[in-house]
Amino acid sequence: MPLILAVLAATLDVLAAVFIWRSDNTRADRWLAAGAIVLHAAALGHQVFHGGTITIGINEAVSLFTWQSAILLWAFCWKEPLRGLGLVIYPFAGFWAVWAAAWPTDVSGAEIASWTLRTHIVLSLFSAGVLTIAAVQAGALALQDQLLHDPRRGRIMLGLPPLQTMERLLFQLIGVGFFMLSLTLLSGLTFIRDWLAQHLAHKTILSITAWLIFGTLLWGRWRYGWRGRTAIRWALSGYVVLILAYFGSKLILEQILGKHWT
C-alpha cells in the first residue's frame, strides 16, 4: 500500500512540475501538488506510525523532510511568487516518497511519549523545510543572476520575479527559518542529558554552526547590506551544514555504526 500511494504521489508531483515548466496559469499545478502532498502523507503514515511507536530511519526521514518542504512551498505560493521552485521541490519529494516506500530502513520503532520531544521534532522539520525552500531560492537567484544577460533566458528563468524581489523573498525565508531553528535548538535542551551517550554531539555542534551561519548572514544583511553572490554563498553554506547535521550524522550512526539517537 505505501508504495502504491508513493508512486501516485510522485506522478502528481511530476505533472505539477510539467505545468510549472509550461508556465501554465490555470493553477493546475497547485491542485496536482496538493494531491501529491496528501498521497505522500498517507504513504508516510503507513511507514512511520505503528500504534504508539514511530519508526524513522534515514530513508523515511528524507521522505518526511521533502514532504514537509513541498507542503510549505505549496502554502507559500498562495501569497508569494515562489511557484518556479516547485520545479525542484515537487519532483524531489516524489522521488523520495517512492524511494522510502520501496526501500524502508530497517530500524526499530521508538515510543515518543514526551510532548517536549514531539515539539522538538515538529520544530526541526519546519525549520529545515523553510530553509530548504530558502536554499532552492538561493540557487534560483544564482541562476537568474548568471542568465540575466542571456537572450535565451526566457524559458530557463520561468518568469521569475525581478532580482530585488527574489532577494527579498530569500531573506524573508531565511529569517523565518532562522527563528524556527532557534526554537528547535532551545527545545532540544529540554531532553539532552548526555550528548555523547545519546549520540547527539555531532548533530548538535553542526546545528549550532548552521544557526551561526544563518545568523551572521542576517546580521550582515542588516549591518552591511549583504546581497547577491555574498548572500547566496552564505545561504547555501548554512544549508549544507544543516543537512549534514541531520542526515549526515544520522546516516553515519545508522548505516555505519549501527546506533541511533536516544
N, C-alpha and C positions, 0 to 999 in steps of 0.2 A: 504493500500500500504506500509507504513513504516514497518509494522510487517512482511509482506512477504519478503521484502528486508532484514530485520534484520535476519530472520530465514535462508535465503540463505547465508548471510554473516557468521553467526555462523557455519553453516555446513562446509563452506570452511575453516574457522578457525580451526575447529576440525580436518579436513582432513590434513591440513598443519601440525598440531601438531603430527598427526599419522606418517606422513612421516619423521618428525624430530626424533621421538622416534625410528623409524625403522632404523635410520642412513642412510637413502636413499640418495645417492649422485646425483640423477637426477635433483636436483633443482626444483622438482615439488612443494615443499613446498613454494618456493618463489612466484611462479605463482598463487598457491592457495591463499596464503596470500594477494597477490596483488588484486585478485578478491574480496576477503573478504573486503579489505580496501575500494575498490570502492563502493561495495554494502552498506557497513556500512555508508559511506559518503552520499550516496543517501538517506538512511533512515533518517539520521540526518538532511539533508536538508529539508525534509518534516516536521520534528518535530520542528526544531529550527527557520527557517526563514519563516516569514509570511509578505509578502510585504515589508514595510520599518521597520518592527519591528523584534526583536529577542526574543525568549522565551527559557530560560534555567533554568529549575527547577533542583532539586537535581539529579533526575534520568538522565535527559538529560546532565547535567554537567559531571556525571561519564561516561556516554556513549561517550561523546565528548573527555573526558580525556583519556579513554582507546583506542579509535580510534587513537588519536594522538600518543600515546605510541607505538601502533602497526606500524604506518607508519614510525616512527623514527627508530624503530628496523629493519624494512624491509630495510630501506635505509642504516643503519649502517652495516648490514650483507653483503653488497656487498664488503666491504673493511676490516671488522674486523670479527674474529671468534666468533660471538655472536649468532650463529644460535640456540644453545640449549636453549636460553632464550625464544624462541618462544613457548616452551612447556607450559610456564606460561602465557605469554602476549597475545598470539593469542586467546586461549580459553577464557581468561578473557574478552577480548574485545568482542568476540562473545556473551558471556553471557550477558554483559551489553547492547549490541545492542538490543537483544531480550527483556530484562527487560524494558528498556526505551521505546521501541516501544509498548509493551503490557500494560505498566502501566505509561503513561505520567503524569508528575507532573502538578497539577492544579495551574498554576501561570499565571499572565497576561504578555503580551508581553511588551518589553521596546524598545524605539527607541534609536538606537546607532548612533547618528549623529556626535559626536566628533571623529576626527581622532586620538586624543591622547588616548581616551578610547579604540578605536579599536586596537591601537598599544599595549596598556597595556594588553588587553585580549589575543592577539596573543603571546606576550612575556611570559605571565604567563603560557599559555598552553605549549609552547615549553620548558620552564624551568622545569615545572612539568613532562612533558613527558620524557625528558632526565634523570631527577633524578629518575623517576620510573624505567627506564632501569638500572640505577646505583644500585637501591635498589635490583632489581632482580639479578643483577650481584653479589652484596654482599652476597645475600642468596646462590647463586650457589657456590661462593667462600667458604662460611662457610661449605656447604655440601661437597664440594671437599676436604676440609681440614680434615673433620671428616672421610671420606671414603678412605682417601689416603692409608691406610694400610688394607683395607677390600678386601679380594680376590674376592668378588662379585661386586666390584665397576664398572666393565667394562660396564654393561648395564645402571647402575644408573648414572654414570658420563657422559655418552653420548658423549664420545670422546672429552671432554672439553680440552682446551689448558692447558699447564703447569701452576702451581700456579703463577709463576712470570709473565706470560702473562696475566693471569686473574687479577692480582693486577694492572698491568699497564693499562689495559682496564678500570678497576674500577675507577682509579684516573683520567684518561682521561675524562670519562663520568662525574665524579663529577666536574672536572674543567670547562667543558663546561656548565653543569647545573648551577654551581655557578655563572658563568659570566652572563648567561641568567636571573637568579634570581636577580642578582644585577640590571640589566637593568629593570626588572619588577618592583622592588621597586622604582627605580628612576622615571620611567614613571608614577607610581601611585601617586607621589607627585603632578602631574600637575592637578589632578581633585579632590583631597581631600580638602574639605572646612571645614567640621566639622566631626571629626571621630565618635563622639557619635551620632549625628543626622543622619549620613549616615550609621550607624551600622557597621562601619569598624574597630573599636578599637581592638576587639579580633583578627580579621583576620590579621591586620597589626602587632600586637605585636607577634603573633605566627610566621608570615612570617619572621620577623626580627630575631626571635630566631632561626628558621631553618637556616637562612643565616649565623648567627654567628656560629652555629654548623658546617656547611659545611666549613666555612672559617677557623675555628680552626683546622679541620681535614686536610685541605690542608696545613696550616701553620705547623702543627705537622709532616706531611709527609716531607715537605721541610726542617724543622729545626732539627727534631729528627729521621727522617726516619720511622715514624709510618707505620706499616703494619700488616698483619694477623688479628687476632681477634680484636685488638685495632681499626684498620681501619674499620672492619665490624661493630663493635658496634656503632662507631660514625656515619657511613654512614646510618645505619638503624634508629638510633635515630633521625637524622636530617630529614629523610624521614617521619617518623611518625609525627613529629611536623609539617612538611609542609602539610601533608594530613589533619591534624587537623585544620590547618589554613584555608584551603579552605572548605573542605567537612564537617568538624565538626561544624564550625561556620555557614555554610550555612544550614546544617540540623537543627540546633537549631533555627535559625532565621525563616526558612520557616515552619517547621513542628511543632514546639513548640510555638514560639512567634508570628507566622503569619506575619512576617515582611520580608523585602528584603533589600539588599544592594542598595544604591542610589548614 
